[in-house]
């Protein structure tokens, strides 16, 4: 208790230093205690009032906010001691009260403790590197932070010994592999020396970046943790992040084209922008964690525990330059992915269509909707939207007699709700498409008012775990109308909520705005989607009628895996009439599909790899014996090469790079002809065609 009182007093001294003019000039400039008191009070007043759930600022929410804050502070358990966590947890029950009173002491306490521990760990790292390692010693390192506990100082030193040993061994093996590709042969001692020097430099930069963290950074993370305790899509955006958000909203996508989020100290890929360099290169996937970023030919920068805005700046760069990403895949394997930066080819984000040969000799239409786009800023002249482009694609495909049609919504993260409603209307007569409930409990129904059907034949909708929001609305409505068979992963993402941007500066009187400055913004969940049957798409997503093997079936991707996500619930159904077309004999079609999948080489390769990936994802203990590590890396690369050869043109991007070259020049994978060829060889599209033939029987 005595130590806790001393720490608490130190916390208030930190605050006093910043409010009375002491401390470094940089920190004084970056921190404003009065502004943070105001931000905390705004969150306390605004979030319970406007958030869909109307959660109260009480003890339960305080504890949820603390857990999120602790994860942001040291999720990997590399700095805080168990005693530190006990001390910080003592502040947790009063977070809600602190916000209202303007006495937010937790971030200052976290800042003081982390500053002390970072200094200690930095000295540890130097001592560990100087002492060296026994690379033939049999010891293991746990890579899953969820399985680790906070330890004392001796335990922390042992943890960092294993971390640095693993870093040096990985770098040595990389250097040894690079040397095999060149004529230069360096002595083994020299390779180890270079490996240690490179790791030392990476860690020096890592600790330097941590030392540059300001007290304001801690407050920003703390406010974001409070917001996220309401739900994962409610966030506090400090002025710098608000600027980044505005850039994304304006569509400035020059760089690699990955939408990133900060999650528990890691930079994680949330989605891949259609038509972007990452989409065309194919190897970076949603769910990947980016560990390091390097310019071509330069040493990598470790971006764990880095602010999202800083990580994004490293990833951005001039068109034509190459950036190399060291990523950790969901199954635990690591991979270095080179990507050439470019401006997103907007054409690739638009609806595409093509004719496919049916198994029985006929023709099947295929439409890909990468996103539900609409330029709300234009009303005339050149403005495009997903609904009109889909309508045009249907008209073009119908010029040929079709046995059926495939609507591909895989990896479509959503977009314009208007277009989702209109696209459903292309396949059904007029009626309700989705129900929307606001934070006041008011329920509205969005209807398709056009009785005309653009296409009434057999329809299959392809989805996966990354089909979200507007995609789920379309899939759910077509499923509920019994208009289509939903095929793909076990379930879609499960995002059934709507957010709005709230500029906190609007709460400040104009006369005071200059003195107070920019206080940032909030993204707040204000509405929830419900199917016409009454169930929400939130949390559960849309369950596929026919489930096909997926490389991502082991991946914990979706709303149900996020902290504090809103639950599934239901309201009353809307009045609607199911589609009056040829009956779908789902059980018989499902049985036939299962029989085919068991003998399909592509889908069986995916099923086999999925089992291996699931097994790898659970094997989180890594051997720190050099021979074991070398063998593990070689086995992983052999498996990846084998799978790439089997699924050369598989849509998720598993390309065999040697096969993608012709006469020394890389083939353009985004050309129309290559895209059509890729679709033809996609095993999911192949099974969708078979299902359509079954629907016609």
N, C-alpha and C positions, 0 to 999 in steps of 0.2 A: 504494500500500500504506500509505503514511504517513497519508493521509486516512482510509482504512478503519480503521486503528488508532485514530485520533482519534475517529471516529464511534462505534466500539465502546466506547471509554472513556466517551463521552458517554452511551451507552445505559445502562451500569452506573451512571453518576451519577444518571440519571433514576430507576432502581430504588432507589438509595440514598436519594434525596430522599424517596421515598414510604415507605420502611421506617424512616427515622430521624426522621420528623416534620416535615420541611421541605415546601415546596410549598403550593399553595392549600388552604384548608380544605375546599372542595368536592371536590377530587381526592383528598385524604387520606380523606375520608369514603367516597368511592366505590371506593377501591382498597385491596385487602388482599393483599399479596404472599404471605403464608403460605397463604391460602385458594386463590390461583391455583396455587401449587405443588401443593396437594392435588388440585385439579381436574385438572391436567395428569397427575398420577400416576394418578388414577382412569381417565382416558381411555386411558392407556398400558396399564393392566392389564385393563380391562373390555372394550374394543372388540375386540381380537383374540380374546378368549375367547368372547364371545357373538354376534358378528356372523356372519351366515350364511356369508360367504366365508372367514372365518378368515385374513384378510389379516394379514401380519406388520408390526409397527412397524419398518420397515427404511428404507433409503435411498430406495427407489422410492416408498414411501408418503410419505416426507418431502418429496420433490420434488412429488408430486401435491398435498399439503397446501399447500406454498408457492405453487404456481400458483393455487390457489383463494383463498388469503389475499391474494395480489397483486391478483386480480380484485376482491375485496371492498374492498381498500384504495383502488384508483384505476383501475377498469375503463375509464373514459372517457379516461384518459390526459390529465387536465387539471391535474395537480399534480406528480406525480413526474417527475424528470429521468431520462435514461438512466443517468447516473452513480449516481443513488439506487437504481435497480433493481439495478444491478451490486452495490452494497454490500449491499442486502437479500438478494440471492440467495446471498451468501456464507454466510448463516446456514442456508440451506435443507437442506443434507445432514445436519445434526445435529438436526433437529427431533425425531425419534424419541428420540434420546439425551437431548435437553433435557427432554422430557416425563418421562422416567424419573428424571432427576437433579434435576428441579425448578428448572432454570435456563432458563426460557423467555424468552430475551432478544429474540427477533424482534419480538413486539408492541410492546415498549418502543422498539426501534429505529424501527419503523414510525411509532409515535406521535411521536417526536422529529422525524423527517424531515417528516412531514405537517404538524406544527405550524409548522415553519419555512416550508414551501412555501405553505401556506394564507395566511400573513401576506404573503409576497411577491406572490402572485397577487392578493390583495385590493388591494394598492397598484397593481398593474398595471391592474386593472379600473378604478380611479378615474382613472388617467392616460389610459387608452384612451377612457373616456367623455368626459373633458374635451377630448381632442384632436378628437373628432368623426369622421365617416365620409364617404367619397365614395360615395353610394348608386348612382351611375351607373357606377362602376368595375367592370369585368368581372373578377370573381374567384370562386372556388368554395370550398366548405367540405365536407370529408368527414364524413358523419354516422355512419358505421359504425366504432365503436371498434376492431373486429377488423382494419380496414384501416389503422389509424394505428399509428405507432411512438412510443416514448418519445423525447423530443428534449432539446436543451440549453435554457438559459434564454431565448435569443433566439427559438428555435423555439416555446417555450411562450408567449412574449408574442405572437407572430404568430397562434398558435392561439386565444388569448383575444380578440385583435382581431376575428377572424372570428366567434367565439361571440357576443360582445356586439353586433356589427353585425347578425347574424342576429336576435338578440332584439329589438333596437330596430326593425328593419324589419318584423318580424312584428307587433309591438305597434302600429306606425304603421298598417299595413294593417287591423288589427282596429278601431282607432279610426275610420279613414276609412269602413269598412263600417258601423259603428254610427251614424256621423253621417248616412249616407244614409237611415237609417230614421227620422230625426228632422227637425224643422223647423230645428233649430239648425245653423248653418253657421259653423264656426270657420276662421280662416286656416290655410293649410298649415303655416306656421311654428309655430303654436300646437299643432297636432297632433303635430309632431315633438318639440316641447318636452315635451308630456305623455307621449309614448312614452318619451323618455329618462328622465323622472322616475319613471315606473312601473317601468321596467327597473332603474333604480338602486336603487329601494326593494326590489324582488324580490331583487336580488343582495346588498344589505345584509343582508337577513334570511337569505339563503342562507349567507353567510360567518359571520354571527353563530351560526347553528346549527352550522356546522362547528367554530367555536371552542369550542362547548360540549361537543364530543366529549371523553370522558374516557379516561384510560389503561385503565380497566376495560372500556370499550366495545371497545378494540382487543384486549384479551385475550379477550373474549367472541367476537369475530369469528374470532380465531385458533383458539380451541377448536372453533368450528363448522367451520372449514376442515379441521381435523384429522378431525373426525367425517365430513364429507362426502367425504373422500378414500376412505372405505370404500364409500359409494354415495350418490346424491343424496338418499335418504330417511332417511339417518342424520344426525341433527343434535344439536348441543348447545343446550339451551334454558336460558339464564340465568334467574334467578328472575323477572325482569319478563316475559320471553317465555313462561315456563311458566304464568304467571298468565293471559296472553292465550290460550294453548292451552287451559287449563282452561275459560275462558269459552266458547270455540268448542265444546268437547266438551259443555258443558251446554246448548248450543243457543240462547244469547243472541245473536240475529242482528239486533238493531235497528241500522239504518244503511242501507247501500246493497245489501248482500247479495252482495258479491264476495269470494271467497277469494283472498287475495293471498300472494305470496311475494317475498322479496328476492333478486334475481338480478343479480349483477355491478354493484351500485350502483344498479340500477333497481328500482322497485316494479312487479311484473308480475302481471296477473290470471291466476291458475291455473285458476279455474272460477267459474261463476256459480251461486249458490244458487237452486234452483227455487222459484218463487213470490215471490222477493225483488223489491224495487224495480228492481234492475238487470235482472232477467229480464223484468219486465213492460214496462220502458221499451225494452229490446231492443237498444240501440246499443252498450253495453259488452260486449265479448266476451272469452273466454279467449284469451290470447296478447297482449292489448293491454298497452302500457306506460303507466302513469300518470305524466305529467311534472309536472303542476301541479294543485293543489286550491284551490278558491275558494268561499267562501260567496257566496250570491247578492248581487250589488252590491258585493262587496269585491274587492280585488286578489288575484290568485292567489299561492299559495305554491309555490315550486319544491321538489319532494320527491325529486329525484335525489340520491343519496348519503345519503338520510335513513334512519334505522333504521325497520324495519318497524313496530315498536310505536308510534313517533311518527307515522308516516304513517296508521296505523289510527285514531289519536286524532283526526286532522284529518278523516277520512272519517266518523267517527261524529258523531251529533248528534241533537237532538230530532226526534221524528216530525213530519212535515209541513214541515220546513225543506228548502231546496234547496241542493245542493252541485253545483258545476260542475267537471268533470274535463277537463283537457287531456290527451288520450291520443295516443300514437303507435301507429298500426295496424301490423300485421305487414308491410304493403307499403310502409311508410315515410311514409304520409300522416298528417297530424295532424287532430284533430277535437276540438271542445269539446262535451262531453256533459253536459247538465243532468239531475240525478236527484233526485227528491224522496224524502227519507229516510222509512222506514216500518219497522214490525215485519213480519217475514216472515209471509206468509199460509201457515200450515202446511198447509192443505188443498191448496194448489197443489203440495206436495211429494209428495202421495200418488198412487197409481195412478189413471189416468183411462181411460175407454173410450168408444167411440162406434161407431155403425154407419155404414158408407160405402157408397155406390152403386158396384157393380162396373161396368166398362166394357160388359159384356154384359147388364146389367139386373138382375143378382142383388145380393146383399149380402155385404160383407166386414167382418169385425170388426177393430177397431183398438184396441190397448192401449198406452198410454204409461207407462213406468216411469221416473220422473225420478231415483230413487235407490233403493237397497236398504236400506230403513229397518226398524228393529226397536227397540222400547223394551225393552231388557233389564232395566230397573229395575222393570217391571210384569209380573206373571204373570197377573193377572186384571183384569177391569173396565176396558174402554176401551182397552187396549193394542192398537195396530195394527202390522201388519208387511206388507212388500211381497208375500210369498208368499200369505198369506190374501186380501189385496185383489186380487191377480191371479187367484186361483182364483174369487173372487166375480165378477170382471169377465168371465171366460170363461163362467161359468154364465149371467150376464145376456145376453151376446151370443148364446149358443147357443139362446136362446128363439126366435131367428130362424134360419131355415135359411141357413147360411153357405157361401160358395164357398171361403173361406179366411180367414186371420187375419194381421195385421201386428203384430209386437212391436217397439216403438220404444225403442231403447236409446241414441239419440243424446244426447250431452252428459251421459250418466249416468256419474258418476265412481266409482261402486261403493258399498260399504257392507257390510251384513251378509252374511257368507259362508253362513250358514245359509239365508238366503232365496234366495241364488243357486242353491244345491243344490236346494231345494224347488221353485223355479220351473222348473228343467230337468225335474224329475220330473212336472210338470203335462203335459208333452208327450211323454214317453217312459215305457216300462215301467221297472221297477226295474233298477238297475245303477250302475256308477261314474260320477261326474260330474267330479271333479277329483282330482289327486294332489297331495300336499303333502310337501315334503322339508324337514327342519329342519337346523340347523347341525351336527348330529352325523351327518348322512347318513341318518337314519331316514326312511323313506317311509311315509306313511299315505294311505289312499284314503277320500274322502268319497263315500258312496253315497246314492242315492235308494232307500229301502227300500219305497216304496209302489208296488205293481204297477199301480195304477189310472192311466189316462190321462184327463185332463180334456178334451183336444182332440186329435184325430188327423188333422185335415184339413191341406190345404196351408198352409205357414207361411213367412213372410218376416220376417227380423230386420233392422231398420235400425240401422246404426252409423255413427260418424264418428271423427275423430282424438281426440275428447275422451271417447269411451267407454273406460272404464278399469276395471281390477281386477275386481270382481264382474261387471260387464257383460261383460268379456272371457271370464270363466269360462262364463257362460251361452251367449254366442255360439259359443265354441269347442266346447262340449259338443254343442250342437244341430247344429253343422257336422260334428263327428266321427261322430255317430250317423246322419248323412245324413237328419236330421229336418227341416232348414230350409235355405233359401237365404239367405246373408248378403249384404246389399246396402248400399252406401254409399261412404264414402271408401276409399282404397286399403288402409288398415290402421287398426287401433285404436291406442290410446295405447302399449300395451306395458308396463304396470305389472303384473308378475307376482310381486310380493314382499309380505311381511307384516311390519309393524312392531309393536314393543311399546314401551311407555313404561317407562323405568327411572329411578326416583327416586334420584339420587346421594346424597341425605341418609341413605338407609338404610345406607350404608357407614360412617356416622359414629356413634361410640358416644354413647349418650344423655348421658353425663356431659360430653362435649365439644361437643355440638350447639349449646349457647347461645353458647359462646365462638367457634366457627367460623362459625355462621350458615348461611343457605341457600346451597347450592352448585349448585342447579338440577337439571336432568334431562337424560336422553338419549332420543331416539327411535332405536331400533336395528332394523335389518332382521334378522329371525331365521328366516324361512321363505321358500320359493319355491314358486310354483304350477306344475304341469305338467298338460298335457292328458292325456286318457285314451289318446291315441296315443303319449304319451311326450315330446313337444316342449313346451318352456315357452312361456307367453304373454309372458314377460319379453323386453324389447327389440324383438322383431319385432311383437308384438301379434297380432291375428287378421286374416288377409288376406281381404278380401271376395271372395265368389264372383262378384259382379257389381259392377264399379266405376262409379260415377256421377260426373259433373263436380262439383267442390267448390270453393267460394271459398277454402278453406283448404289446397288441395293444394300450394301453394308454401310453406306455413308449416312451419317446423321445430319441429313440436310432437310430442312423444313421447319415450319413454325413450331411444331411440337417439341423440337429439341432446343428452342431458345428460352433463356431465362425470362420468367414473368410474362410469357406470351398469353394473350387473351384466350379463354377456353372456347371449346365448341359449345354451341347452344342452338336452340331452334325457336321459331315463332310459328304462327299459323300459316298454312299453305295459301298460295294465291289460286285464283280460279283459272284453270287452263284446260285445254283439250289436247290429249296426246295426238301425235302425228298419225294421220289416217293413211298409211301406206302399207306396203307389203310387210306382214308380221316378221319380227326378228326372232328366230329360234335360237336364243342365246346359248343355252346349255349345250345343244348339239354343235353349234359353231365353236364354242369353247373347247369341247372334247376333240374336235378335228384339229384345231390349232395346236393343242397340247401334243397330239400325235406327230404333227409335222415338226414342231420345235425339237422334239427328241431326236430327229434325224437331220436337222438343218446344220450344216458345218459352221456357218457364221454364228448363229445363235448359240450353238453348243460351245464354241470357242469362248464366247462371252460368258456363258454360264460357268465354264471351268475356271476362267480367270476371276470371275466374281467370287467364287469359293476361296481361291488363293488370296485374293485381295482382302477378304473378310478375315482370313486366318492371319495375314500379315498385320492387319490393323490391330489385332488383339495381342500380337507379340511385341510388346513395347520395351522389353528389356534388350539392350544392345550389348553385345560382347565387346570389351575393350582389349581383346587379344588380337594382335595384328593379323594373324593368319585367319581368324574367324571373320574379322571385318572385311578382309579382301575377298574371301569366299562368298560372303553374303552379298557384297556389291556385284560380283561377277554373276551370281545366280539371278539377281534382280534384273540386271541388264539383259541376260540371256532370255528371261521370261518376256521382257518388254519387246525384244527383237522378234521373238517367236510370235507374239500376239500381233505385232504390227504387220508381219508378213501375212498372217491369216486374215487380217481385217484392213487391208491396205487403203481402202477408200471408205472405211467406216466413218459415219458422219461426225462422230464426236472428235475426230481429228487424229486417230491412231494411224498415221501414215508411215510407210516404209520409205525413209528419206532417199535411200539409194535408188528406189524405183521411181522417185519423183524427179529424176534427172534425165536429160536427153542431150547427148553430144556435149556434155559439160555445162549445159545451161539448165537451170531449174525451171521446171514446167510451172506455169501460172495456174495455181489451184482455184483461182476465183473467176476464171473465164466461164462463159456460159456453157460451152461444150464440156468442160471438165466438171462443172457443177452437175449437169445432166447425167454424166457418166457415174459420178459419185452417188447420185440418188438411185440409179439403177442397181448399184452393187450394195446398197444399204440393206442389211438383213432385216431391219424392222419394216422398211418399206416393202420388201419382198413378202413378208408374212401378212402385212396389211392387204396386199393384192390378193393373196390366197383367201383371206377372210371375206373380201368383197365377192369373190367367186362363190364362196359358201353362202353368202347372203342372197345370191341370185338363184340358188338351187330351190 
